[in-house]
């Protein structure tokens, strides 16, 4: 029968503070029970050679019982002994060392497990390295060292002096190593927990940002549908609402927001191109412009016919262009919008998309960027490696430029810098985004 108990699956323990403490409990139990295993074979001989057999057996039984009890407690509690247990443990180790000369013959105090007291004290020192209080740990170590000197007494020959000194140094060195081991491992666990918490928070923020990007335009369109308007503008809004509805539905179903995957409407433009590495730039821009037939959009796109861009860039660019035209519809009071693709870099695969309206314009320093401008336009495009620039003046309209920068000149993907956000903040492009939740 397959054993499913997780007691011995140390390698599968989580790298958390709780997991580390549980691993320490296994380590403590292993050291203490291993000490008992070494004590058992010599107990009969030790009792026979002891000047006080009953006293020897009592000391041996106390050490074995304490080792087993500490092992059981640590395994049940899933963490190493606390301060109280460690103090009692050190106290027993000191008592055994002090009583050692009474129950051991002088020639049995070195080199055999008949004299179990030094080995037992060493196991306590090693497993007590996890005591939280530095003062308790240091004081207990000093007490054990003093008691070991008492254990040696005055019967140690000169030839054993080096061994005795070496044993004392072993106590100190093992104590320091165990202390560093426990402390460093706990710090690793704390850092791992903090890193996981940070990663979870960043993932939450990223999902929140993604939700804002995916749903922002749809919220703005639904708000506009509740307002009065002529039949032409409302027909355009209904078409735009259908596109955004498919995109939001895809996102809520766990997709990438490109469409609902049913092969209808704009969603299948990306579905069909998802198999390939790129999307046609001109058809995508023309498709967005067609959604805003109520605006006087002049689209000059022929210069970059045949240019294809990565699907991720195309999806971000489509959403950003729709956001810009949506805000022109609402706030710019423009008579004409020119959407132009520049051919200066098309031969090298580069391109420049310019969106200019002759509306009211803005003063960049007077307003703060809303969610739409900050995330849907600037943030998303820059995350996709595209350069974004906005120029405007009050009464002179607004020009938004989106530029690919192939090679080393490309803007690195990532969120827009704060200075860029501030420079791009204006009512013509950003006010509607600020109004939406």
N, C-alpha and C positions, 0 to 999 in steps of 0.2 A: 504494500500500500504506500502510495506516495505521501510523504510527510509535507504538509502545507504550512506547518508552524513557521512564523517569521522570526522565531527566537534566534536562530543561528544564521540568518541571512544578513550578515553584517554588511556585505558589499551592496545590498539593496537598500540600506538605510538612507533616508533623505539627507541631503547636505544642508540641514537646518540646525538651529540651536538645539531643538529637541532631539533630532537625530544624532547629533554629536554627543549629547549627554547620555543617550542610550548606548552609543558605542563605548563611551567611557565606562558605563556599568558593566559591559561585557569584558572590557579590559581589566577592571577591578576584580571581578569574579574570577577571571582566568588566572590572574597573579596570585590571588589568595588561595584558591583551590589547588593551584599548582604547588604552592608552598606546602599545603597539607599532604599532597601526594608525595612530596619528598620527605616529609616527616614520618609517614607511616612505616616504611620499611625498617627504620632505626629505632622504633619505639620499644620493641622487646629487648634489644641489646642495651639501650640506654637505661631502661628500668633495672636490668640485671646488674649493670655496672655502677649504678647510682648509690651513693652512701645513704640516701633516703628515698627508697623506692616509691613509697606512697606519695611523698612530696613531688617527686619527678613526674609520676603519672598525673597528679593533680594539675601541675603546670602544663604538661603536654595536653591534657584534656581541655584546659581553659583556652589554650592557643588554638587548638583545632576547632573547638566550638565557636570561638569568636570569628575565626576565618570563614567558617561555613555560614554563620549568622550574617556577617557583613556581605557575603556573596549573595545570599538570598534576598536581603533587604535591597541591595543595589539593583538586582534584576527585577524585583517587583516594582520598585520606585522608578526604574529606568533612568537613573542618574547616580553618580558616585556619592559616597557618604558626605553628609553635611558636616557642619562644624562640630556639633555635639558628639556625633558618632566618631568623628576623627579624634577628638580630644580623648574620649574613652578608649579608643583603639591605641593611641599613643600611650595612654596611661597603663594599659595592660602590657604593652611592649616594654615599658620602663620597669614595671614590676617584675616581669619575667627575667629581665637582665639582672636586676638587683638580687633576685632569688637564685639565679643561676649558680653562683659559687656554692650554695648550700646543697644543691641536688646533683651537681656534676663533680666528677673527679677532675683535678687540675689538668691532667693529660688529655681530657676529653673536650676541652673548651675550644679547640681549633681543628679544622680539617675534617669534620664529620658531622652528619645530621643527627648524631646522638645529642650534640649540643645544638638544638634547634633554635635557641633563643635569638642569636644574632641574625639568622636567616629570617625568622619571623619578623624581627624588627625592621629588616630591610624591606620586606614585602609591605609593611605598614607605611614606611617612608615613601615607597614608589607610588602606592595607590592613594596616598593622602596629598599628592601633588595638586589635586584639583580643589583643595580647600580654598574657599573664596578669601578668607581673611589672611592677609600676609603675616600679621603679627602672630596669629595662632599657629600658622605653619612654621614660622621661624622659631618660635618659642618651643614648640614640640620637638623640632629637629635638634635644638640645643639640649633639651632634656634627655632625648634618646642618646646623644653623644656622651653626655655626662654619665648616664647610667651604664653605658658600655665600658667606660673607664672603670666604674665600680665593678662591673662584671669581670674585668681582667684581674682585678685585685693585685696582690703583690707576689703572686706565685708564677708569673710569666717569666720564663728565662730570657736571657739576653738574645738568644738565637731566634726568639719569637717576637721580638720588639718590632721589627720591620713589618711583620704580618699584622700585628695589632694596629700599627699606625696606618697601614694600607686599608684595613677594614674601616677605620674611622673615616678616612678620605673617601672610601667607597660610599659610605652613608651620605656624605656631603655632596659628592658628585652626582649620585643617582637622584638625590633630592632636587638638586638644581635642574637636572635634565628633565625629570618628571614635571617639575613646575613649569618649565618652558614649553614642554609638550602640551600640557593641558591648556596653558594660557594662549599659545599660538593657535592651536586648533579651535578654541572657542572664538578667537578673533576672526579666523577664516569663516566660521559659521555665521557670526554676526554680519560680516561683510557680504556673505552670500545672501542672507535674509534681506539686507538692505538693498542689494542689487536686484533681487527679485521684486521687492516692493517698488523700487524705482522703475523697473521694466514694466510692471503692471500699471503704474501710474502713467508712464509714457504711452503705453498701449491704449489706455483709456482716453487720454488726450487726443491721440491720433485718431481713434475711432470717432470721438466727438467732432474733431475737425473734418473727418471724412463725411460724417453725417451732415454737417453744415454745408459742405461742398455739394454733396449729392442732392440735398433737398432745398437749397436756398432759392434757386430759380423757380422751382415749382411753387414754393410758398409765395414768392412775389407775384407769379402769374395768377394764382388763386385769389390773392388780394385784389388784383386788378379786375378779375372777373366779377367781383362784387360791386364794382363801381359802374356808373353810367358811361356809355360810349356808343359810337355809331356802329352800324352793322359790320362795316369793313374791319374796324379795329377789333371788334369782338370775335369775328371769324378768325382773325390771326391769333388772338389769344387762345381760342379753343384749340386750334392746331398745336400751338406751343404747349398748352396744358396737357394734351394727349402725349406729346413727347416726354414731358417731365414726369407724367404719371407712369409711363413705362419704365423710365429710369429709376424712379423711386421704388417701384414695385420690385425691380430687379435687385436693387440694393437691399431692401427689406427681406428678400428671399435668400440673401447671402451672396449675391452675384457682385459684379464689378460696376454695376450701374450703367452699362452700355445699352441696355434695353431689356425687354421682358422675355426675350428668347423665343417668342412665338412666331417670328418671321414676318411681323407686320411693322410698318412704319420705319422710323429711323433706326430702330433697334437692330434690324438685320444688316445695316451698313457695316457695323462693327462685327456682327456675328459672322458675316461672310469673310471679312478681312482678318478675323481672329486667327485663321489658319496660316496666314502669311505674316511676313515681318513688317508690313507697311500699309499705309492707307493713302489714297490719292488726295493731295492737298486741295486742289481746285474743286473737285466735286463736293468735298466736305464743306468748304467755305460757301460755295454756291447754295448748298442745301440749307445752311443756317440763314443766309440772306433771304431765301424764298419764304421762310417762316414769318418774315417781317414785311410782307407785301404792302402793309398800310403805311410804312415809312417810305420815303423817296430814296431808296437805296440804289446807288450807282456802283455796280460791281465791275471792277476792271481786273480780271483774273487771267487773261490769256497768256501773259508773259511767262507764267510758270506752269503751263500745261505739261503734264507728265511728271511733275515733281511728286514724290511720295515721301511720307514721313512715318516714323514709328507709330503704331496704333495707340500707345499710351499718350504720346504727344498730341495726336489727332483728337483723342477723346477730351483731353484737358483744354485744347484750343477751341473745340466746338462749344464746350460749356462756357468758356470765358468770352468768346465772341457773342454767344447768345445773351450773356449777362450785360455786356456793353450795349448791345442794340436794345435790350429791354429797358435799360436806364435812359437811353436816348429817347425812347418812346415816351417815358414817363416824365422826365425832368428837363431834357435839353431844350425843348421847344424849337427843334431844328427843322429847317425847310428841306435840307438835303443831307444825306450821309454817303460818303464815298468810302468804299472798301476796295483797297488796291493791293495787289501782289507785285512786289518789285522783283525784277529779273537780274539785278546786279550780281547775285551770287548763285543763280540757279544752275549755271553750268558746273559749279562745284558742289551742287546739292544743297546749297544754302538758299534762304529766302527771307523776305521781309514783308510782313502783313501790316498795312496801315489802315486804321479806321478813323475817319475825320468827320465830325459833325459841325455845322455852322450855327450851333445853338448858343445858349447864354454864357457858356464858359464858367470859370471859377477862379478863386484865389487859393492856391495850394496851401498856404500857411494858415488858413482860417478855419479849417474843419479837420476832423479826425476820420480816418478810413473806417468803413464799416466791414462787416463780415464778408460781403460779396467781393468788394475790391481787394481786401487784404488776403482772402483765402482763394476765392473762385478765380480771380484774375491774376493778381501778382503772385500769390503763394503757390498755386497749382502750376502755373506756367514756369516759374523759376525752379520748382521741384523737378520739372521735366527737362531742365536744361535750356530753357528759352529765355532770351532777354526781353524785358518789358520796359517801355518808357512812356510817360504821359506828359504832354505839354499842353497848357491851356492858359487863357487870359480872359478876364471878364469881358463879355461882349464879343469875343473873337472865336468862340467855339473851343472844341477839345480835339486833340489828336492823340490816339493811342497807337503805339508801334510795338509789334511783336516780331522778334528777330531770332532766327536760328543762328547759332554761332558754331559751325563745325570746327573740329580740331581743338587746339589749345586755347583758342579765344573764347570758347563756350563758357557760359556761366555755369558753375558747378551746381548740380541739383541740390535742392535744400530749401528751407523756408526763406521767404523774403526777409532781408535785413530791416531792422527798425527804421533806419534812415530812408530806405526806399519806400516803406509804407507811408511814412509821413509825407514824402514828396508827392506821392500819388493820391493823397486824400483830397477829394473835391466833391461838391454836391452833384455835378453833372453825371459823374460816373458812380459815385459812392453813396449818395443819399438814400436811394431806394434800398440798398443793401443794409444800411443802418436801421431802416424801419422794420425790416423783416426779423423774425425771431431767430 
